[in-house]
Amino acid sequence: MYSNRLIFKTSNNDEIFYLKDTLLINFGVNRNGISTSQLNGGTNKSYQSVFNQHLSQNEIDYLETHNVKDYLINKCEKLNIDFNFSTGLLTLARVENTSIVFKSEHNIDVIAITTAGVRTNASRAGDNASYWEENGEFHFGTINIILLTNVKLDEFALSDAFMTACEAKTVALTNLKISSQYSNGYATGTGTDGVCIFSNLDSDNTLTNAGKHSKLGELIAKAVIESTTKAIKKQVWISDKSQSNVLVRLNRYKLDINEFYNNLDCDKYQFIQKLQCDAKNQYNVAITSSILNLIDEYYCNMINKDDAYDLSKKILKNCNSYPVKKLLDYWINYFIH
């Protein structure tokens, strides 16, 4: 659908292209930056371009036995860009699902360019590891964020911007109540995220702070939150509307409910049919959210077990849906009682 197409041009004459399976940005000014890529990663004072590539299954299989940096260098050659002055991210998300968000205020421009997939790899900082590394192992980015600004930043301010962007990504996931696939907590990212941030070395406007109290930090955060939220919806169809569902909310506290269904005292098909309908009711979602919050509070040692249980039972009395009430009662007894 998107082939060799210029889709966006910034005030600094940066050109953003769709090139089949890759989003390529050629810089119109001299840029320094910070990157998590294996190609010219860390901080660098001479970037000319950055790319974000969707990996096919064949490429994933290839990278299991080949060097990632060599692959990225080879990709630069195919894109006709100099690998010495480029950096790149890899992802399973499709580049046509990229979200580009522009924010500007007080002569500060910020552009966030994001791809995001969170269904299989969403995780929470502190979750049990899914792998350990020995002699290097490849893992590709799932939420990839490229951030451009028209102002000049030194390496300390770039690090500040990096931290703000990462926190903002977590805000987007928390707002959508994305579940970790490895625990009962909310995801703070995925296990394989990538971030690249670039400033304009040609700018006369040098800023020293990109933290949350600064205007630059505010614009970075707002751009990243919005672009991550939109990219998630494009890639995996998760939105505030799709998350407003009893079954989606309960799925965060994972358990095998076969025993629950096997012990039903009514017709299973009719129960599930009614449950699927009632799960979308906003009142039922609010009750579910309140009970899950009490379970969270108990597991975080904020309130004691008996209080969490008693309050959950009191809230449950307000639920008029038989299947939702039945299911919530099972959750309360399983996770608190």
Secondary structure in CASP SS format (residue, H / E / C, confidence):
PFRMAT SS
TARGET T0000
AUTHOR 0000-0000-0000
METHOD secondary structure of the structure
MODEL  1
M C 1.00
Y C 1.00
S C 1.00
N C 1.00
R E 1.00
L E 1.00
I E 1.00
F E 1.00
K E 1.00
T C 1.00
S C 1.00
N C 1.00
N C 1.00
D C 1.00
E E 1.00
I E 1.00
F E 1.00
Y E 1.00
L E 1.00
K C 1.00
D C 1.00
T E 1.00
L E 1.00
L E 1.00
I E 1.00
N E 1.00
F E 1.00
G E 1.00
V E 1.00
N E 1.00
R E 1.00
N E 1.00
G E 1.00
I E 1.00
S E 1.00
T C 1.00
S C 1.00
Q C 1.00
L C 1.00
N C 1.00
G C 1.00
G E 1.00
T E 1.00
N E 1.00
K E 1.00
S E 1.00
Y E 1.00
Q E 1.00
S E 1.00
V E 1.00
F E 1.00
N E 1.00
Q E 1.00
H E 1.00
L C 1.00
S C 1.00
Q H 1.00
N H 1.00
E H 1.00
I H 1.00
D H 1.00
Y H 1.00
L H 1.00
E C 1.00
T C 1.00
H C 1.00
N C 1.00
V H 1.00
K H 1.00
D H 1.00
Y H 1.00
L H 1.00
I H 1.00
N H 1.00
K H 1.00
C H 1.00
E H 1.00
K H 1.00
L H 1.00
N C 1.00
I C 1.00
D C 1.00
F H 1.00
N H 1.00
F H 1.00
S E 1.00
T E 1.00
G E 1.00
L E 1.00
L E 1.00
T E 1.00
L C 1.00
A C 1.00
R C 1.00
V H 1.00
E H 1.00
N H 1.00
T C 1.00
S E 1.00
I E 1.00
V E 1.00
F E 1.00
K E 1.00
S E 1.00
E E 1.00
H C 1.00
N C 1.00
I E 1.00
D E 1.00
V E 1.00
I E 1.00
A E 1.00
I E 1.00
T E 1.00
T E 1.00
A E 1.00
G C 1.00
V C 1.00
R C 1.00
T C 1.00
N C 1.00
A E 1.00
S E 1.00
R C 1.00
A C 1.00
G C 1.00
D C 1.00
N C 1.00
A C 1.00
S C 1.00
Y C 1.00
W C 1.00
E C 1.00
E C 1.00
N C 1.00
G C 1.00
E C 1.00
F C 1.00
H C 1.00
F C 1.00
G E 1.00
T C 1.00
I E 1.00
N E 1.00
I E 1.00
I E 1.00
L E 1.00
L E 1.00
T E 1.00
N C 1.00
V C 1.00
K E 1.00
L C 1.00
D C 1.00
E H 1.00
F H 1.00
A H 1.00
L H 1.00
S H 1.00
D H 1.00
A H 1.00
F H 1.00
M H 1.00
T H 1.00
A H 1.00
C H 1.00
E H 1.00
A H 1.00
K H 1.00
T H 1.00
V H 1.00
A H 1.00
L H 1.00
T H 1.00
N H 1.00
L C 1.00
K C 1.00
I C 1.00
S E 1.00
S C 1.00
Q C 1.00
Y C 1.00
S C 1.00
N C 1.00
G C 1.00
Y E 1.00
A C 1.00
T C 1.00
G E 1.00
T E 1.00
G C 1.00
T C 1.00
D C 1.00
G E 1.00
V E 1.00
C E 1.00
I E 1.00
F E 1.00
S E 1.00
N E 1.00
L C 1.00
D C 1.00
S C 1.00
D C 1.00
N C 1.00
T E 1.00
L C 1.00
T C 1.00
N C 1.00
A C 1.00
G C 1.00
K C 1.00
H C 1.00
S C 1.00
K H 1.00
L H 1.00
G H 1.00
E H 1.00
L H 1.00
I H 1.00
A H 1.00
K H 1.00
A H 1.00
V H 1.00
I H 1.00
E H 1.00
S H 1.00
T H 1.00
T H 1.00
K H 1.00
A H 1.00
I H 1.00
K H 1.00
K H 1.00
Q H 1.00
V H 1.00
W C 1.00
I C 1.00
S C 1.00
D H 1.00
K H 1.00
S H 1.00
Q H 1.00
S C 1.00
N C 1.00
V H 1.00
L H 1.00
V H 1.00
R H 1.00
L H 1.00
N C 1.00
R C 1.00
Y C 1.00
K C 1.00
L C 1.00
D C 1.00
I C 1.00
N H 1.00
E H 1.00
F H 1.00
Y H 1.00
N H 1.00
N C 1.00
L C 1.00
D C 1.00
C C 1.00
D C 1.00
K H 1.00
Y H 1.00
Q H 1.00
F H 1.00
I H 1.00
Q H 1.00
K H 1.00
L H 1.00
Q H 1.00
C H 1.00
D H 1.00
A C 1.00
K C 1.00
N C 1.00
Q H 1.00
Y H 1.00
N H 1.00
V H 1.00
A H 1.00
I H 1.00
T H 1.00
S H 1.00
S H 1.00
I H 1.00
L H 1.00
N H 1.00
L H 1.00
I H 1.00
D H 1.00
E H 1.00
Y H 1.00
Y H 1.00
C C 1.00
N C 1.00
M C 1.00
I C 1.00
N C 1.00
K H 1.00
D H 1.00
D H 1.00
A H 1.00
Y H 1.00
D H 1.00
L H 1.00
S H 1.00
K H 1.00
K H 1.00
I H 1.00
L H 1.00
K C 1.00
N C 1.00
C C 1.00
N C 1.00
S C 1.00
Y H 1.00
P H 1.00
V H 1.00
K H 1.00
K H 1.00
L H 1.00
L H 1.00
D H 1.00
Y H 1.00
W H 1.00
I H 1.00
N H 1.00
Y H 1.00
F H 1.00
I C 1.00
H C 1.00
END
